[in-house]
Every structure is written in structure tokens, then in C-alpha cells.
């Protein structure tokens, strides 16, 4: 079934649409979740909870802003990261000292982070598409170097070398020191 029909069925809350969606897109979702979560049980739980997120938030998908695959990738990745954060680091709130600083950012920190994000987006534009793909696979999708090498028909050393040069190039673009 084609993407447009699946999106339409999900938007109409047709349960057959969810079946088709899972049949068609669960391999992609598993691929995204795999490097983020450690156990098979967590991966499976996350997959179905992320699928429910898609079901609930399908109205936020806009084909004018990007492809369904891109939207689904972002939803799945973000859900997996939140799942890991929430399920792997259970903290007993009774053991947190009362003088622990708030995790919220103050306005100055928020401004600095916003400016850093803008600078990074601009610096990423200086990279070739292949360089951006390598960087995203390693640091956005959290794939292992061996997995990247295997899937891109490269050696592990070649991937490591390219990532080193890409990071060096980004440091230079961002005005940081070039570490040798």
C-alpha cells in the first residue's frame, strides 16, 4: 500500500491503516530504535508505543514540510530517546538533595543554546551530503561505526577517519580550535 493511502487511513483513525502502517514501517522504526535501546524487551515496547504516538499525532504531519519517512524517523527517534531517558534512569526523588539546582535553563543559557544550534546548522551546510549522512548516522541515529561501515561499503578505519575529518572541519567552521 502506498504512503499517501496509509497516512490517509491513519488520519481517519482507521484500524486497518494502523495494521498497514506497522507492516510497512515497523522495519524502519526497528532500525532507528535498535542502537538507542539496550534490550529486546525495551525495543519492542518502544516500537509499539512509538506507533501509538504516530496514531495520536498523525495530524501534525504536513507533507509540505517534508516526507512521511522523515517525520516518522524524527517521531521514532525522539520517542526512543525519551523512552531510554525515562526507563533506564529511574531516580528516587527522595534521594535528591533539596539544594540541587533546577534542571531548567535560565534565559541566558537558553539564548546561548539557541545561538549554538543556529551556528551548527549553518556549519553543517558546508559539508557534502555524504559527510552529513555519515555524521547523522553516527551522532543522530547513534549507529555503531561498524554498522555504518558495513552499510556504506567502507572499512571501519575509513569511517573513523572521515568522521575525524568532518569533526575537524566543523570545529573550523564554528570557530573552535583545530585539535590535531
C-alpha positions in Angstrom: 0.0 0.0 0.0 1.4 3.5 -0.8 2.4 6.1 1.8 -0.4 8.5 0.9 -3.1 5.9 1.5 -1.6 4.8 4.8 -1.4 8.4 6.0 -5.0 9.0 5.0 -6.2 5.9 6.8 -4.2 6.9 10.0 -5.7 10.4 9.8 -9.2 8.9 9.6 -8.3 6.6 12.6 -8.9 3.5 10.5 -7.5 0.5 12.4 -6.7 -1.2 9.1 -4.4 1.8 8.5 -2.5 1.0 11.7 -2.1 -2.6 10.5 -0.8 -1.5 7.2 1.4 1.2 8.8 3.0 -1.4 11.1 3.5 -3.9 8.3 5.1 -1.3 6.1 7.1 0.9 8.5 8.0 -1.3 11.6 11.3 -2.4 10.0 12.3 1.3 9.6 11.2 2.0 13.2 13.1 -1.0 14.5 16.2 0.2 12.6 16.0 3.6 14.3 15.3 2.2 17.8 17.9 -0.6 17.8 21.0 1.5 18.6 19.2 3.6 21.2 17.8 0.9 23.5 19.8 -1.9 25.1 17.3 -4.8 25.5 14.9 -6.5 23.1 12.1 -6.0 25.5 12.7 -2.3 25.6 12.9 -2.2 21.8 9.6 -3.9 21.3 7.8 -1.8 24.0 9.2 1.3 22.4 8.2 0.3 18.9 4.6 -0.2 19.8 4.5 3.0 22.0 6.1 5.0 19.2 3.5 3.6 16.8 0.8 4.8 19.2 2.5 8.2 19.1 2.2 8.2 15.3 -1.5 7.2 15.6 -2.2 10.1 18.1 0.0 12.7 16.3 -0.6 12.0 12.7 -2.5 15.3 12.3 0.8 17.1 12.9 2.3 15.5 9.8 2.5 18.0 6.9 3.6 16.7 3.5 4.6 20.3 2.5 7.3 20.3 5.3 8.9 17.0 4.4 8.4 13.4 3.6 6.5 11.0 5.8 9.7 8.9 6.3 11.5 12.0 7.7 8.6 12.8 10.0 8.3 9.2 11.2 12.1 9.0 11.7 12.0 12.1 13.9 9.0 10.9 15.9 10.5 7.4 16.4 14.0 8.6 17.3 12.7 11.2 19.8 10.3 8.7 21.4 13.2 6.1 21.7 15.4 8.7 23.3 12.7 9.8 25.8 11.9 6.1 26.4 15.5 5.4 27.3 15.8 8.5 29.5 12.6 7.6 31.4 13.1 3.9 31.7 16.8 3.5 32.3 17.5 6.2 34.8 14.8 5.8 37.4 15.8 8.1 40.2 14.3 8.0 43.6 13.2 11.6 44.2 13.6 11.2 48.0 17.4 10.7 47.5 17.9 14.0 45.6 19.2 16.7 47.9 17.0 19.8 48.4 19.8 22.1 47.4 20.2 20.5 43.9 20.0 23.2 41.3 16.9 23.3 39.0 17.5 21.5 35.6 15.6 24.3 33.9 17.7 26.7 31.8 17.9 30.3 32.7 17.2 32.8 29.9 20.9 33.4 29.2 21.6 29.7 28.8 18.6 29.2 26.6 19.8 32.1 24.3 23.3 30.6 24.1 21.9 27.2 23.2 19.7 28.7 20.5 22.6 30.6 19.0 24.8 27.4 19.1 22.1 25.5 17.3 21.9 28.2 14.6 25.7 28.2 14.2 25.8 24.4 13.9 23.0 24.3 11.3 25.0 26.9 9.3 28.2 24.9 9.7 26.5 21.7 8.5 25.7 23.4 5.2 29.5 23.5 4.4 29.5 19.6 4.4 28.8 17.5 1.4 25.7 15.3 1.5 27.8 12.2 2.1 29.6 13.8 5.0 26.3 14.9 6.6 24.9 11.4 6.2 28.0 9.9 8.0 27.6 12.5 10.8 23.9 11.9 11.2 24.2 8.1 11.2 26.9 8.2 13.9 25.6 11.0 16.2 21.9 11.4 15.4 20.9 7.8 14.8 23.6 6.5 17.1 24.7 3.8 14.9 28.0 2.0 15.6 31.0 2.7 13.4 30.9 -1.0 12.3 27.3 -0.8 11.2 27.9 2.4 9.2 30.9 0.8 7.6 29.0 -2.3 6.7 26.0 -0.5 5.3 28.1 2.1 3.3 30.6 -0.4 1.9 33.5 1.2 3.8 36.1 -0.1 6.3 35.8 0.8 9.9 39.0 2.8 9.7 37.7 4.8 6.7 34.6 5.7 8.6 36.6 6.7 11.7 38.9 8.8 9.5 36.1 10.5 7.7 34.3 11.3 10.9 37.5 12.7 12.4 38.0 15.0 9.3 34.3 16.0 9.4 34.5 17.0 13.0 37.7 18.9 12.4 36.0 20.8 9.5 33.0 21.6 11.7 35.3 22.9 14.5 37.0 25.2 12.0 33.6 26.4 10.7 32.4 27.0 14.2 35.5 29.0 15.1 36.8 26.4 17.5 40.3 25.2 17.8 41.5 22.6 15.3 42.9 19.8 17.5 45.5 17.7 15.9 
